[in-house]
Amino acid sequence: MILVNGKEASEVESEKQYRIIDAHCHIYPEKIAAKAVAAIGRFYGKDMRGDGTTDSLVKAGASIGVEKYVVHSTATTVHQVRAINDYIYSEMQRHPEFIGFMTLHNEMEEADIEKEVELALSRGMKGVKLHPDFQKFNIDDAENIYRVTSGKLPILFHMGDKRYDYSSPNRLEKMAKKYPDQVFIGAHFGGYSVWDRVGCLKDLPNVWFDTCSSLAFLDKSRAADLIHSFGYERYLFGTDFPMWDHKEELERFLALPLTEEEREAILYNNAARLLGVADEK
């Protein structure tokens, strides 16, 4: 039983409907979704909770009242970049509730990165998604990307995996200091499975964090301590769809010892502020 201030999380949810932006969602075309989701499951040794399609995402999100979704996919080769960005844009057009993040690849020529970024901006995309462990590059070896995106688009990184060093928090620390105008979002509390190493990111105001793929593993008090220590204004709620169940992730989040102001900020207000989401209510 998950309790929030002495009540079951489900009871709290029924008492108050929070505004929610799911700031971390992977989507794939229907014809390859099953294959892509299976590959992710093998990579992490976990059974996926969703099928990776947009219809499944919207249905799952609606169960907890998600208003907007940050959607993205990752290019593992240079030639995939434009096709993925075109796909994300097409889904933005079909779903006005989608906030699209483009992808890039560190092996691209800087001139080509500039073209993709300008195209993404013209399409209303709001950020970049990179996965150093999938794409096999060190965060501090992709300055060709940061030189172009700095001051233009935030970059959402998969962060930290004890099996690899590509996305170690200390690598992000170096780049955040070198590119102070670049907003970086460190997924998974800044260090999936290496949360003991994220302290180096504490005093870097251009580094934000999301909550996904962490709340099932972090002790509730430790998760809250990280949020309070780093500043709740820098945290975004995310589910890492299709990895986790939306209802379970919200319950885990609501179980953290946070104030209502902190909950509302992390569930909606912080992402709305960072991504320039218009208040439609």
C-alpha positions in Angstrom: 0.0 0.0 0.0 1.4 3.4 -1.0 0.6 6.2 1.4 0.6 9.9 0.9 0.2 11.9 4.1 -1.4 8.8 5.7 -3.8 8.1 2.8 -3.5 5.7 -0.1 -2.0 7.4 -3.2 -5.1 6.4 -5.1 -7.3 8.2 -2.6 -5.2 11.4 -2.9 -5.4 11.2 -6.6 -9.2 10.9 -6.5 -9.3 14.0 -4.2 -7.1 16.1 -6.5 -6.5 15.9 -10.2 -3.0 17.2 -10.8 -2.0 18.8 -14.1 0.7 16.6 -15.6 3.3 16.8 -18.4 4.9 13.5 -19.0 8.4 14.7 -19.8 10.0 11.5 -21.0 8.2 9.2 -23.6 9.7 7.1 -26.3 7.5 6.4 -29.4 7.9 4.4 -32.5 6.1 3.8 -35.8 3.7 0.9 -35.5 5.5 -1.3 -38.0 8.7 -1.3 -35.9 7.3 -0.6 -32.4 7.3 -4.3 -31.2 10.9 -4.8 -32.4 12.1 -1.6 -30.8 10.4 -2.2 -27.5 11.7 -5.7 -27.3 15.3 -4.5 -27.9 14.9 -2.0 -25.1 13.7 -4.7 -22.8 16.7 -6.9 -23.6 19.1 -4.0 -23.0 17.7 -3.3 -19.5 16.6 -6.9 -18.7 13.0 -5.7 -18.0 9.6 -6.4 -19.3 8.1 -3.4 -20.9 4.7 -2.1 -19.8 3.7 -0.4 -23.1 3.9 -1.3 -26.7 5.7 2.0 -27.8 2.9 3.2 -30.1 1.3 6.7 -29.8 -2.2 5.3 -29.3 -0.9 3.2 -26.4 0.9 6.2 -24.9 -2.2 8.5 -25.1 -4.4 5.8 -23.6 -2.0 5.2 -20.7 -1.4 8.9 -20.1 -5.2 9.6 -20.0 -5.5 7.2 -17.1 -3.8 9.7 -14.9 -4.8 12.9 -16.7 -1.6 13.7 -18.6 -2.2 16.9 -20.6 1.0 16.9 -22.7 3.8 14.4 -23.6 7.4 15.0 -24.4 8.0 12.5 -27.2 11.2 11.3 -28.8 13.3 8.5 -30.2 17.0 8.0 -30.6 19.1 7.6 -33.7 21.7 4.9 -33.4 23.2 5.8 -36.8 23.6 9.1 -38.7 21.3 8.0 -41.5 18.4 7.5 -39.1 18.4 11.1 -37.8 16.2 12.7 -40.5 13.7 9.8 -40.7 13.2 9.9 -36.9 12.9 13.6 -36.8 10.3 13.5 -39.6 8.4 10.8 -37.7 8.3 12.8 -34.5 7.1 15.9 -36.4 4.4 13.9 -38.1 3.2 12.7 -34.7 3.2 16.2 -33.4 0.9 17.1 -36.2 -1.5 14.3 -35.4 -1.4 14.9 -31.6 -1.3 18.5 -30.6 -0.7 17.4 -27.0 2.8 16.1 -28.1 5.9 18.1 -27.5 8.5 16.8 -29.9 12.2 16.4 -29.2 14.4 15.8 -32.2 17.4 13.5 -32.2 21.0 14.0 -33.4 24.0 11.8 -33.7 27.5 12.7 -32.6 29.1 11.5 -35.8 27.3 14.1 -37.9 29.1 16.9 -39.5 28.5 20.2 -37.6 27.0 21.8 -40.7 24.5 19.0 -40.9 23.7 19.3 -37.2 22.9 23.0 -37.9 20.5 22.1 -40.7 18.7 19.6 -38.6 18.4 22.0 -35.6 17.1 24.8 -37.8 14.5 22.5 -39.3 13.5 21.3 -35.9 13.1 24.8 -34.7 11.0 25.8 -37.7 8.7 22.8 -36.9 8.2 23.8 -33.3 10.3 21.1 -31.7 11.3 22.0 -28.2 14.4 19.9 -27.4 16.9 17.1 -28.3 17.0 13.6 -27.0 20.4 11.8 -26.9 21.2 8.3 -25.4 24.9 8.0 -25.0 24.7 4.3 -24.0 22.7 3.4 -27.1 24.6 5.7 -29.4 27.9 4.8 -27.9 29.5 8.2 -27.3 30.9 9.9 -24.3 28.8 13.0 -23.3 32.0 15.1 -23.2 32.9 14.0 -26.8 29.9 15.6 -28.5 30.8 19.2 -28.5 29.9 19.5 -32.2 26.3 19.2 -31.0 26.5 21.6 -28.0 28.1 24.3 -30.1 25.0 24.3 -32.3 22.2 23.7 -29.7 23.5 26.0 -26.9 21.0 28.6 -26.1 18.5 27.1 -28.6 17.2 23.7 -27.4 17.6 21.8 -24.2 19.2 18.3 -24.4 17.6 15.4 -22.6 20.2 12.7 -21.8 19.8 9.2 -20.6 22.1 9.5 -17.7 24.2 7.0 -15.7 24.4 3.2 -16.0 26.8 1.2 -13.9 27.5 -1.0 -16.9 28.9 1.9 -19.0 30.8 5.1 -18.7 29.4 7.0 -21.7 26.8 8.8 -19.6 28.6 9.2 -16.3 27.5 12.3 -14.3 31.0 13.7 -14.2 31.1 13.8 -18.0 27.9 16.0 -18.0 29.4 18.1 -15.3 32.3 19.1 -17.6 30.0 20.0 -20.4 27.6 21.9 -18.2 30.4 24.1 -17.0 31.9 24.6 -20.5 28.5 25.5 -22.0 26.6 27.5 -19.4 23.9 28.6 -22.0 23.1 25.0 -22.8 20.3 23.5 -20.8 20.9 19.8 -20.0 18.2 17.5 -18.6 19.7 14.5 -16.8 17.2 11.7 -17.0 16.7 9.3 -14.1 17.5 11.7 -11.3 20.8 12.4 -13.2 22.2 8.9 -12.8 20.3 5.7 -13.5 21.8 3.1 -11.1 24.7 5.4 -10.1 22.8 8.0 -8.0 25.7 8.1 -5.6 27.7 10.0 -8.3 25.2 12.8 -9.1 26.4 15.2 -6.4 28.8 16.8 -9.0 25.7 18.2 -10.8 24.2 19.9 -7.7 25.4 23.4 -8.2 25.0 23.6 -12.0 21.9 25.7 -12.7 21.7 24.7 -16.3 21.3 21.0 -15.4 17.8 19.8 -14.8 16.5 16.3 -14.0 13.6 14.0 -14.5 12.2 11.3 -12.3 11.7 8.4 -14.6 13.1 4.9 -14.2 14.2 5.8 -10.7 11.3 5.9 -8.3 11.0 2.1 -8.3 14.5 1.8 -7.0 15.3 4.8 -4.9 14.1 4.9 -1.3 11.4 7.5 -1.0 13.3 9.5 1.6 16.4 9.5 -0.6 14.5 10.6 -3.7 13.0 13.4 -1.7 16.4 14.4 -0.3 17.8 14.7 -3.8 14.9 16.8 -4.9 15.2 19.1 -1.9 19.0 19.3 -2.0 19.2 20.1 -5.8 16.1 22.2 -5.9 12.6 21.0 -6.8 12.4 23.7 -9.5 14.8 21.7 -11.6 12.8 18.4 -11.7 10.4 17.1 -14.2 8.0 14.1 -13.9 8.4 11.4 -16.5 7.4 7.8 -17.1 10.0 6.5 -19.6 7.1 5.1 -21.6 6.9 2.2 -22.6 9.0 1.0 -19.7 6.7 1.8 -16.8 3.0 2.0 -16.0 1.6 5.5 -15.8 -0.6 4.9 -12.8 2.2 3.1 -10.8 4.7 5.9 -11.6 2.3 8.6 -10.4 1.6 6.6 -7.2 5.3 6.3 -6.6 5.8 10.0 -7.1 2.9 11.0 -4.9 4.3 8.8 -2.2 7.3 11.0 -1.8 7.3 13.4 1.2 6.8 16.6 -0.9 4.7 19.6 -0.4 1.7 20.4 -2.7 3.7 23.2 -4.3 6.6 20.8 -5.0 4.3 18.2 -6.5 2.6 20.7 -8.8 5.9 22.1 -9.9 7.4 18.7 -10.8 4.3 17.3 -12.4 3.6 20.3 -14.6 4.8 23.8 -13.9 8.6 23.2 -14.3 8.2 21.5 -17.7 5.7 24.2 -18.8 8.2 26.9 -17.8 11.2 25.2 -19.4 9.5 24.3 -22.7 7.4 27.3 -23.1 4.1 25.5 -22.8 1.1 27.9 -23.1 -1.4 27.7 -20.3 -4.6 26.5 -21.9 -6.7 26.4 -18.8 
